């Protein structure tokens, strides 16, 4: 398990945002995906948000060489 944290400032208002993390080994092979590391309802434009969440890999024997963080909005119906 890894703690992932960053500061986030939305450029527009959103109803919902979520973050996923993808871990890669030194050969750029995917060794883990954490689809819902963090989320928030109703973030507003220019709001400084301190993001922190826990992500996991599917391999306990391979240490990630890098991680990519993706933040997006989802339309909720």
C-alpha positions as MATLAB code, in Angstrom:
seq = 'XXXXXXXXXXXXXXXXXXXXXXXXXXXXXXXXXXXXXXXXXXXXXXXXXXXXXXXXXXXXXXXXXXXXXXXXXXXXX';
ca = [
       0.000    0.000    0.000;
       1.171    3.489   -0.848;
      -0.017    6.888    0.306;
      -0.635    9.249   -2.580;
      -1.035   12.957   -1.920;
      -1.076   16.201   -3.874;
      -2.598   19.657   -3.985;
      -5.406   20.118   -6.512;
      -7.003   23.331   -7.769;
      -9.923   22.847  -10.193;
     -10.112   25.247  -13.158;
     -13.950   25.022  -13.166;
     -16.737   23.956  -10.773;
     -17.499   20.217  -10.699;
     -20.263   18.096   -9.215;
     -17.802   15.295   -8.440;
     -14.121   14.412   -8.878;
     -12.259   11.185   -8.276;
      -8.651   10.046   -8.492;
      -7.174    6.777   -9.693;
      -3.532    5.671   -9.595;
      -1.732    3.348  -12.004;
       1.622    1.873  -10.955;
       4.369    0.901  -13.434;
       7.547   -1.154  -13.095;
      10.918   -0.138  -14.570;
       9.875   -1.592  -17.965;
       6.694    0.541  -17.986;
       4.508   -2.532  -17.452;
       1.392   -1.939  -15.357;
       1.767   -3.644  -11.990;
      -1.286   -2.218  -10.295;
      -4.331   -0.010  -10.597;
      -6.275    1.608   -7.795;
      -9.493    2.907   -9.383;
     -10.873    4.969   -6.500;
      -8.108    6.352   -4.306;
      -9.892    9.595   -3.432;
     -13.076   11.496   -4.280;
     -14.927   14.716   -3.463;
     -18.375   16.181   -4.125;
     -18.898   19.737   -5.386;
     -15.348   21.089   -5.648;
     -15.362   24.689   -6.833;
     -13.196   26.681   -9.213;
      -9.902   27.851   -7.667;
     -10.531   25.889   -4.430;
      -7.255   24.514   -3.030;
      -7.860   20.861   -2.155;
      -5.392   18.753   -0.159;
      -5.768   15.279   -1.675;
      -4.632   12.136    0.144;
      -5.495    8.499   -0.424;
      -4.185    4.945   -0.260;
      -3.342    3.025   -3.435;
      -2.281   -0.594   -3.877;
      -0.491   -2.678   -6.485;
      -1.400   -6.233   -7.409;
       2.218   -7.351   -7.011;
       3.678   -7.627   -3.532;
       7.102   -8.568   -4.940;
       7.572   -5.680   -7.416;
       8.259   -2.156   -6.220;
       6.775    0.487   -8.522;
       9.223    2.604  -10.497;
       6.591    5.297  -11.042;
       2.933    6.080  -10.565;
       0.525    8.031  -12.759;
      -2.301    9.935  -11.088;
      -5.528   10.583  -12.988;
      -8.246   12.934  -11.726;
     -11.561   13.083  -13.529;
     -15.219   13.815  -13.171;
     -17.987   11.272  -13.497;
     -21.534   12.056  -14.528;
     -23.870   10.733  -11.867;
     -27.436   10.007  -12.962;
];
